[in-house]
Amino acid sequence: MVFLFSRIKGMLFFLFLPCFCSGQPAPPPLRFSTFLDPSNMVCLRWDHDEQELMSFELQVHTTGWVAFGFSPHGELPGSDIVIGGVFPNGSIYFSVS
């Protein structure tokens, strides 16, 4: 994984949030995946196209929110963080910092 993150430094990232809207086409299948925890509660899936645009999907058993970070050196300072979740009324929020 460390090699993957160092290779994709400086690329544009997308995080797919599930869409429960009828009539929306399913995103293309992602070829690579790994669990990020020993309990298999956090699954990261990813792929890239010919132009090296990366697509990510994060599947998490959670109580309503999740955060995910990208770092060229594996540390919090200087990392890019994505936060997303679902409010109690069902609306989705998504933030990049």
BAFI-3210 file (N, C-alpha, C; in Angstrom, 3 decimals, decimal comma, padded with zeros to 6 digits):
// residues 97
n [1|2|3|4|5|6|7|8|9|10|11|12|13|14|15|16|17|18|19|20|21|22|23|24|25|26|27|28|29|30|31|32|33|34|35|36|37|38|39|40|41|42|43|44|45|46|47|48|49|50|51|52|53|54|55|56|57|58|59|60|61|62|63|64|65|66|67|68|69|70|71|72|73|74|75|76|77|78|79|80|81|82|83|84|85|86|87|88|89|90|91|92|93|94|95|96|97]
n.u [000,809|001,943|003,699|001,835|000,527|002,676|003,248|001,006|000,988|-000,025|-002,070|-005,491|-008,161|-010,999|-013,769|-016,076|-019,358|-022,062|-024,866|-028,228|-030,192|-032,792|-032,440|-029,858|-026,789|-024,676|-021,420|-018,329|-016,803|-014,278|-010,937|-009,055|-008,602|-008,564|-008,673|-008,545|-008,278|-007,985|-010,421|-011,938|-013,737|-013,400|-013,125|-011,149|-011,396|-010,041|-009,027|-007,564|-007,445|-006,545|-005,392|-004,295|-006,024|-007,257|-009,699|-011,590|-013,195|-014,685|-015,721|-017,404|-018,274|-020,122|-021,250|-022,350|-020,519|-017,353|-013,818|-011,015|-007,647|-004,979|-001,564|001,730|003,813|002,850|002,004|000,040|000,404|000,307|-001,290|-004,079|-007,467|-010,531|-013,866|-016,927|-020,441|-023,671|-026,457|-028,873|-031,370|-031,071|-029,783|-026,764|-023,415|-020,271|-016,869|-013,769|-010,526]
n.v [-001,196|001,256|001,778|002,175|004,579|006,379|006,400|007,578|010,202|013,550|013,238|013,509|012,743|010,676|009,836|007,409|007,685|005,751|005,638|005,865|006,412|005,830|004,653|005,502|004,673|001,927|002,360|001,655|-001,599|-001,978|-003,002|-003,649|-004,439|-004,231|-005,078|-002,775|-003,151|-005,455|-006,655|-006,752|-004,660|-002,355|-001,702|-001,046|-000,208|000,146|001,560|002,343|004,329|004,545|007,078|007,318|008,194|007,904|005,949|005,568|003,533|003,334|001,116|000,904|-000,271|001,594|004,163|006,295|008,159|008,717|009,042|009,612|009,542|010,841|010,656|011,670|010,737|009,141|010,397|012,607|015,545|017,674|016,013|014,999|015,047|013,331|013,586|012,106|011,330|010,391|012,219|012,140|012,553|011,378|012,717|013,250|014,149|015,567|016,257|017,792|018,307]
n.w [000,000|000,727|-001,367|-003,423|-002,604|-002,662|-005,375|-006,522|-005,793|-005,946|-007,783|-008,924|-006,778|-006,320|-004,326|-004,060|-003,039|-001,923|-004,083|-003,755|-005,490|-007,763|-011,113|-011,557|-013,075|-012,170|-010,747|-012,533|-012,083|-009,580|-009,668|-007,659|-004,178|-000,561|002,914|005,580|008,247|011,041|011,710|009,450|008,815|007,419|004,147|001,387|-001,955|-005,237|-008,410|-011,636|-014,627|-018,155|-018,313|-015,851|-013,849|-010,662|-008,973|-006,037|-003,582|-000,495|001,830|004,776|007,972|009,982|012,299|011,012|009,919|008,227|007,860|005,734|004,765|002,672|002,235|001,411|002,962|004,979|007,307|009,414|009,251|006,463|004,964|002,841|003,581|003,583|004,496|005,190|005,408|006,777|007,675|010,418|009,191|006,751|004,691|002,800|003,554|002,521|002,588|001,830|002,978]
ca.u [000,000|002,781|004,158|000,718|000,285|003,778|003,178|-000,122|001,114|-000,314|-003,175|-006,826|-008,812|-012,449|-014,278|-017,446|-020,343|-023,142|-026,022|-029,424|-031,181|-033,167|-032,097|-028,442|-025,983|-023,677|-020,063|-017,614|-016,181|-012,902|-010,195|-008,176|-009,236|-007,912|-009,235|-007,587|-008,289|-008,009|-011,793|-012,580|-014,848|-013,068|-012,624|-010,777|-011,328|-009,510|-008,658|-007,073|-007,706|-005,372|-004,786|-003,875|-006,983|-007,581|-011,032|-011,577|-014,451|-014,429|-016,882|-017,126|-019,355|-019,958|-022,460|-022,847|-019,514|-016,048|-012,768|-009,968|-006,592|-003,913|-000,351|002,911|004,794|002,194|001,809|-001,086|000,742|000,443|-002,146|-005,393|-008,444|-011,904|-014,819|-018,273|-021,368|-025,112|-027,164|-030,023|-032,514|-030,769|-028,999|-025,349|-022,443|-018,968|-015,968|-012,353|-009,700]
ca.v [000,000|002,441|002,019|002,714|005,971|007,228|006,494|008,397|011,538|014,661|012,955|013,874|011,607|010,627|008,865|007,101|007,457|004,987|006,401|005,059|006,994|004,896|005,102|005,832|003,496|001,522|002,712|000,490|-002,384|-001,623|-004,266|-003,927|-004,205|-004,741|-004,650|-001,909|-003,451|-006,900|-007,138|-006,677|-003,711|-001,242|-002,249|-000,053|-000,699|001,187|001,222|003,486|004,198|004,738|008,381|007,194|008,779|006,906|005,910|004,870|003,251|002,944|000,477|000,917|-000,468|002,781|004,720|007,433|009,002|008,105|009,936|008,880|010,486|010,531|011,340|011,176|010,187|008,345|011,188|013,533|016,867|017,730|015,032|015,401|014,266|013,311|013,223|011,974|010,598|010,516|012,837|011,344|012,689|010,640|013,479|012,895|015,244|015,184|017,394|017,540|019,356]
ca.w [000,000|000,792|-002,726|-004,192|-002,264|-003,105|-006,822|-006,965|-005,217|-006,834|-008,701|-008,487|-006,142|-006,204|-003,377|-004,425|-002,002|-002,539|-004,547|-003,619|-006,390|-008,827|-012,447|-011,672|-013,434|-011,186|-011,168|-013,059|-011,011|-009,233|-009,734|-006,525|-002,881|000,644|004,188|006,268|009,674|011,284|011,865|008,129|008,874|006,531|002,886|000,385|-003,327|-006,101|-009,781|-012,399|-016,059|-019,019|-018,012|-014,460|-012,918|-009,651|-008,380|-004,759|-002,895|000,882|002,440|006,207|008,940|010,807|012,892|010,262|009,278|008,005|007,375|005,043|004,426|001,730|002,654|000,698|003,891|006,009|008,522|009,341|008,700|005,018|004,290|002,352|004,328|003,082|005,549|004,650|006,261|006,587|008,790|010,859|008,276|005,530|003,723|002,772|003,507|001,982|002,730|001,573|003,577]
c.u [000,851|003,291|003,065|000,530|001,433|003,735|002,086|-000,095|000,811|-001,428|-004,494|-007,523|-010,322|-012,804|-015,728|-018,274|-021,498|-024,309|-027,237|-030,543|-031,516|-032,791|-030,641|-027,659|-024,968|-022,297|-019,356|-016,956|-014,717|-012,108|-009,414|-008,901|-008,382|-008,700|-008,164|-007,511|-008,404|-009,420|-012,574|-013,829|-014,631|-012,418|-012,360|-010,691|-010,828|-009,208|-008,106|-007,365|-006,420|-004,662|-004,287|-004,749|-007,421|-009,018|-010,953|-013,000|-014,087|-015,716|-016,572|-018,391|-019,189|-021,302|-022,925|-021,808|-018,219|-015,082|-011,661|-008,916|-005,594|-002,690|000,838|003,917|004,157|001,963|000,667|-000,709|000,962|-000,437|-003,429|-006,409|-009,826|-012,794|-016,204|-019,152|-022,802|-025,703|-028,345|-031,240|-032,266|-029,970|-027,505|-024,502|-021,091|-018,072|-014,533|-011,557|-008,232]
c.v [001,257|002,791|002,659|004,196|006,864|007,410|007,460|009,800|012,597|014,396|013,418|012,639|011,773|009,572|008,645|006,927|006,705|005,885|005,484|005,581|005,978|005,496|005,489|004,581|003,195|001,953|001,461|-000,287|-001,973|-002,918|-004,624|-003,653|-004,785|-004,273|-003,869|-002,168|-004,959|-007,481|-007,145|-005,787|-002,533|-001,820|-001,100|-000,748|000,446|000,636|002,482|003,244|004,476|006,058|008,450|007,984|007,679|007,073|005,077|004,633|002,760|002,397|000,287|000,609|000,647|003,229|005,972|008,323|008,220|009,186|009,081|009,879|009,932|011,334|010,792|010,492|009,379|009,074|012,177|014,919|016,795|016,755|015,686|014,472|014,446|012,857|013,163|011,192|010,863|011,135|011,958|011,436|011,998|011,421|013,181|014,164|014,701|016,413|016,942|018,664|019,085]
c.w [000,000|-000,593|-003,556|-003,889|-002,710|-004,624|-007,279|-006,383|-006,281|-007,833|-008,097|-007,942|-006,152|-005,182|-003,732|-003,171|-002,641|-002,933|-004,514|-004,502|-007,476|-010,175|-012,628|-012,067|-012,337|-011,674|-011,697|-011,921|-010,813|-009,042|-008,475|-005,213|-001,760|001,859|004,930|007,762|009,884|011,429|010,549|008,133|007,915|005,276|001,913|-000,960|-004,190|-007,478|-010,435|-013,870|-016,839|-018,764|-016,569|-013,492|-011,965|-009,178|-007,113|-004,276|-001,507|001,455|003,914|006,986|009,965|011,372|012,164|009,614|009,121|007,518|006,770|004,601|003,435|002,140|001,877|001,629|005,019|007,321|008,317|008,809|007,185|004,261|003,778|003,007|003,726|004,235|004,920|005,598|005,895|007,841|009,198|009,926|006,929|004,508|003,904|002,790|003,112|002,039|002,474|002,219|003,363]
res [m|v|f|l|f|s|r|i|k|g|m|l|f|f|l|f|l|p|c|f|c|s|g|q|p|a|p|p|p|l|r|f|s|t|f|l|d|p|s|n|m|v|c|l|r|w|d|h|d|e|q|e|l|m|s|f|e|l|q|v|h|t|t|g|w|v|a|f|g|f|s|p|h|g|e|l|p|g|s|d|i|v|i|g|g|v|f|p|n|g|s|i|y|f|s|v|s]
***
